[in-house]
Amino acid sequence: MTTATVHHDFKGYGAYQLSISEKMIRQRLIEGLKDLADKNETCLIKARSQGREKLVSQILSVKKLIGRIIEESETSQSGAVYRLERIQPSDEEAATDTDRDIEKLISESGGIINALTCSETDMHLADRFVDMIAKLNEIEKLLHQRQKIFKRMQVYA
């Protein structure tokens, strides 16, 4: 996922019906997370084939965290009904900034996985996985922040 791909060909949250625009961007973020999960799975296969149990354990914890974030993202706003009025400019700006921050963290996490080699020492690998878990936790926090922005526009029956 490269910089600004989430908002590529996206005219803004106010240009579309809010349910459509929110889902469009959420799906793009989920695609980035799924790419990250695929990279993690490749690393898992490589570590298992070399019999590196400690590394496998760390990769599995990252896999579980990514899976939880994806599942929560897929179900969190699905089926939400939004008010017909347009999103406030301040909320649109906050959502756009949050989307970009999430995308940046996904990209950085992908860079960490891509940089891993099985010839590194276990201590170095542990540091990288700690960094990646911290980034994933930040992604989760930002996704919750994003949800709060859109919940203000929901209709509750």
Residue pairs with C-beta under 8 A, 6 or more apart in sequence:
1 31
1 32
1 35
1 103
1 106
1 107
1 110
2 107
3 103
3 104
3 107
4 100
4 103
5 28
5 103
6 25
6 28
6 29
6 32
6 99
6 100
6 102
6 103
7 25
7 96
7 99
7 100
10 21
10 24
10 25
12 21
12 92
12 96
13 21
13 22
13 25
13 87
13 91
13 92
13 95
13 96
14 86
14 87
14 89
14 92
15 21
16 24
17 82
18 82
18 83
18 86
18 87
18 150
18 153
19 80
19 81
19 82
22 77
22 80
22 82
22 150
23 77
23 78
25 95
25 99
26 73
26 77
29 73
29 99
29 102
29 103
29 106
29 143
30 70
30 73
30 74
32 103
32 106
32 107
33 66
33 69
33 70
33 73
33 106
33 139
34 70
35 106
35 110
36 66
36 106
36 109
36 110
36 113
37 63
37 66
37 67
37 70
39 110
39 113
39 114
40 59
40 62
40 63
40 66
40 113
41 63
43 59
43 113
43 116
44 56
44 59
44 60
44 63
46 118
47 55
47 56
47 59
47 118
48 56
50 118
52 118
54 122
55 118
55 122
55 125
58 125
58 126
58 129
59 129
61 129
61 133
62 129
62 132
62 133
62 136
65 133
65 136
65 137
65 140
66 136
68 140
69 136
69 139
69 140
69 143
72 140
72 143
73 143
76 143
76 147
77 147
77 150
80 150
80 154
81 154
81 155
81 157
82 150
82 153
82 154
82 155
83 153
83 154
83 155
87 95
87 153
91 149
91 152
91 153
94 149
95 146
95 149
95 150
98 142
98 145
98 146
98 149
99 146
101 142
102 139
102 142
102 143
102 146
105 135
105 136
105 138
105 139
105 142
106 139
108 135
109 132
109 135
109 136
109 139
112 128
112 131
112 132
112 135
113 132
115 128
116 125
116 128
